[in-house]
Amino acid sequence: MTSLARIHLAPAHPCMGWVSMNRYWQALRAESAGDTDVQSLVTEGPLEAPAASRLKRQWIRRIAYPWQVRSKVQNGVLHVLDHSFADLLSQVPSAVKTVVTVHDLIPLTDPGDLTLAQQQRFQKTVRWVAKADRVVCVSQHTAGEVQRLLRVATDKLKVLPNGASKLPEADARMAQRLASLPPYIFSVGGTSPRKNLPFLIPLVKQLAERGQRATVVRAGALLDLALASAIREQGDLIELGPVDDDELAAAYAAAALTLVPSTQEGFGLPVLEAMQAGCPVVYSLATSLPEVAGKAGLGFELTDIHAAASHCWRILTDAEVRVQCRIAGLERAAQFTWRSHWRGLRTLYEELLKA
C-alpha cells in the first residue's frame, strides 16, 4: 500500500544488528517525532538487537525490504539512511526524489579483513549513491571521498555532521570499580586494523620512560593476546569487554583522557562522546577526526609517537591541563546536535519537494 507520507526513511534494516546505524535512525526518529510528513519504512527494534541469521538477513536484504520500499514509496522523498543500502534507490519510480547518507567509504580505502567478495558487493552497492538527487555526508572528509571515489558532483553533496546522543547516567557499579584505578587512558571500540591499537605499545613505553606507568582501560572487543601482553610489559591494561551505555558513561567520566589513534574514520563518535562527557581527548590528525575535535582536543600526526606521548603525559600529570581540555571539549561537543542535523535534512527535503 502506497504511503501518504511525503518523506520516507529507509534505515539499515535492524536485522543486520548494526548498532551505530540503529543509533542514527533512532536519533532521526526522535527528532522527527510528531511530524506527519515523515514515515520510517521498517519498525524500530531494540538498539542493540543481535543480527538475525544469515539466511534471514539475506531474505530481508534482497527480497522483503526492496519489496517494501517498492510498494510503499511512489512519491515524495526516499532517504536511505545508510550507504550500504543505496541499491534501494532502484526500487522507486523516477518521480521520487532520493537522498542517501554516506557515513564512510572505508571498505574502499582500507578493506581490512573484508574478503574480495565482500569488497565487490560493497562497491556494487555504493555505486548507487551517485544516482541519488542529494548525498548527505557526516564530515567534510567523507564528502571528499564521495567525490573522489564515487564521482558525485559537488552540487549534490550536503555535509551535516552527526549529533551526540546523550549517554545515560553512569552505572554506579562500574563507576565504583573504576574509581579505585589511577588516572587512566581510555580506549573504546573495535579492533580492526584502522583503529591502530598497536600504537598503544610504543605510547605506553614512552610514558614509562618518562616515569609514568600508564593504565589503559579498554571497552569493546578484546585485544589479541600478543598485543595485550606487549602493553602489559610497560604498563597496566584492564579490558572491560563489551559494555552497555551506562557503563560506557562511567568509563568516560572516570578517565583522565580518551585516546583515539585511528588511521581512518568516517566521523569519529568516540571523540564526540568523550568531549560530551567532559573527558579530554588525544587523537590522530587523520581523516575526519580533526573536524570533530576542532581545537578542543590534542592532536598528533600518526607517525609522531613522541607528540602523542607528550599530550598524554601532560593530561595525566597536570590537573590544570585536564580542566582546560574538559571545558573546551564540553563547549565543542555542544555544537553537535541531532536537532541541527535534522533541521538540515528537513531543509534539504523541502528543496527537493519544491524542485
C-alpha positions, 0 to 999 in steps of 0.5 A: 500500500502506497504511503501518504507520507511525503518523506520516507526513511529507509534505515539499515534494516535492524536485522543486520544488528548494526548498532551505530546505524540503529543509533542514527535512525533512532536519533532521526526518529526522535527528532522527527517525532510528531511530524506527519510528513515523515514515515520510517519504512521498517519498525524500530527494534531494540538498539542493540538487537543481535543480527538475525541469521544469515539466511534471514538477513539475506531474505530481508536484504534482497527480497522483503525490504526492496519489496517494501520500499517498492510498494510503499514509496511512489512519491515524495522523498526516499532517504536511505539512511545508510550507504550500504543500502543505496541499491534501494534507490532502484526500487522507486519510480523516477518521480521520487526524489532520493537522498542517501547518507554516506557515513564512510567509504572505508571498505574502499580505502582500507578493506581490512579483513573484508574478503574480495567478495565482500569488497565487490558487493560493497562497491556494487552497492555504493555505486548507487549513491551517485544516482541519488538527487542529494548525498548527505555526508557526516564530515567534510572528509567523507564528502571528499571521498564521495567525490573522489571515489564515487564521482558525485558532483559537488552540487549534490553533496550536503555535509551535516555532521552527526549529533551526540546522543546523550549517554545515560547516567553512569552505572554506579557499579562500574563507576565504583570499580573504576574509581579505585584505578589511577588516572587512566587512558581510555580506549573504546571500540573495535579492533580492526586494523584502522583503529591502530591499537598497536600504537598503544605499545610504543605510547605506553613505553614512552610514558614509562620512560618518562616515569609514568606507568600508564593504565589503559582501560579498554571497552569493546572487543578484546585485544589479541593476546600478543598485543595485550601482553606487549602493553602489559610489559610497560604498563597496566591494561584492564579490558572491560569487554563489551559494555552497555551505555551506562557503563560506557558513561562511567568509563568516560567520566572516570578517565583522565583522557580518551585516546583515539589513534585511528588511521581512518574514520568516517566521523569519529563518535568516540571523540564526540562522546568523550568531549560530551562527557567532559573527558579530554581527548588525544587523537590522530590528525587523520581523516575526519577526526580533526573536524570533530575535535576542532581545537578542543582536543590534542592532536598528533600526526600518526607517525609522531609517537613522541607528540602523542606521548607528550599530550598524554603525559601532560593530561595525566600529570597536570590537573590544570591541563585536564580542566582546560581540555574538559571545558573546551571539549564540553563547549565543542561537543555542544555544537553537535546536535541531532536537532541541527542535523535534522533541521538540515535534512528537513531543509534539504527535503523541502528543496527537493519537494519544491524542485 
